[in-house]
Amino acid sequence: MAAQQKAKRPNFFKRLGAFFVKSWSELKKVTWPNFKTVLKNTGIVLLVVLFFALIILGADSLFAWLLSLISTKG
């Protein structure tokens, strides 16, 4: 039964070609953003990343300072 079903399937290259044809047709349906929108969203992402990097840097510096206080007292 399994050998019979395997024989009915097209070969690998036909399936791969069908996959790319279907993928290309789906990509044509996508609404791509314009350059202004991409630039705006990139700026927002960079600002958020910078904001959180500064918060993490501040917390890391605070904890390092507290650990240095603890280690020099003992």
C-alpha positions in Angstrom: 0.0 0.0 0.0 2.8 2.5 0.9 4.8 1.6 -2.2 1.7 2.2 -4.3 1.2 5.7 -2.8 4.8 6.5 -3.2 4.7 5.6 -6.9 1.8 8.1 -7.4 3.8 11.1 -6.1 5.6 13.2 -8.7 9.4 13.3 -8.4 11.2 15.7 -6.2 12.0 18.3 -8.9 8.4 18.5 -10.0 7.2 19.0 -6.4 10.0 21.6 -5.9 9.0 23.5 -9.0 5.3 23.5 -8.0 6.4 24.8 -4.6 8.2 27.7 -6.1 5.4 28.5 -8.5 2.9 28.6 -5.7 5.2 30.6 -3.5 5.8 33.2 -6.3 2.0 33.6 -6.8 1.5 34.1 -3.1 4.3 36.7 -3.0 2.5 38.7 -5.8 -0.5 39.0 -3.4 1.5 40.7 -0.6 1.1 44.4 0.0 4.6 45.7 0.4 5.2 48.9 2.4 6.6 51.9 0.7 10.1 53.3 1.6 8.8 56.0 3.9 7.0 53.5 6.0 10.0 51.2 6.2 12.2 54.1 7.2 9.8 55.2 9.9 9.4 51.7 11.3 13.2 51.1 11.3 13.7 54.4 13.2 11.2 53.3 15.8 12.8 49.9 16.2 16.3 51.5 16.6 15.0 53.9 19.2 13.3 51.2 21.2 16.5 49.0 21.1 18.6 52.0 22.2 16.2 52.7 25.0 16.3 49.2 26.4 20.1 49.0 25.9 20.5 52.0 28.1 18.2 50.6 30.7 20.2 47.3 30.7 23.5 49.2 30.8 22.3 51.2 33.8 21.1 48.2 35.7 24.4 46.3 34.9 26.4 49.3 36.1 24.3 49.6 39.3 24.7 45.9 40.1 28.4 45.9 39.4 28.8 48.9 41.7 26.8 47.2 44.4 28.8 44.0 44.1 32.0 46.0 44.3 30.8 47.6 47.6 29.9 44.2 49.0 33.2 42.6 48.0 35.3 45.4 49.5 33.5 45.5 52.8 34.1 41.8 53.5 
